[in-house]
Amino acid sequence: MSSLSIFRKVAVLEGISYLLLLFVAMPLKYFANLPLYVKYTGWAHGLLFVLYGATLVLAWQEQKWKFGKAALIFLASLLPFAPFIVDKKLKDEHPENANGI
């Protein structure tokens, strides 16, 4: 399994965890007074964010991307829904790694 395919899987999981944090856990904290959901969702998202960065570095080295491309892919992790766009673009660029997601 290539670093790129691992990165793509982590990117999708990180994107899902970010959306859960923003649109499920945060409203539960502030509107239903259930802060525990933010604690656990935030913990999972934080772990996936670190994995996103680590696997991005591995994929960057493996694919020999320019710094600008790697930086844009990293910045995508900070925007809701952007990791899914990154996954789609990488899937289109590298169809040999498209299976498995």
C-alpha positions, 0 to 999 in steps of 0.5 A: 500500500502506497503512502498516497493511498494511506494519506487519502484514507486518513484525509477522508477520516480527518474530514469526517471527524472535522465535520462531526466536531463542527456540526454535531459535537459543537451544537450538542455542547452549546445547545444541549449542554453536552460538552462530553461530545466535544471532548471525545470528538475533538480528541479523535479529530486531533489525532487524525489531524496529526496523522493527516500531517504525518501521512502528508509528509510521507506522500509528499516525499513519495510523490515528489510534489513541489512545496506549494502543492504540499502546502495547499494540501495541508491548508485544505485540512483547515477548511470543512469539506476541503479534504474531500476535494483533495481526495477527489483530485488525488484520485483523479491524478493517480487512478492507480491508487483510486481503489480502496476508498 
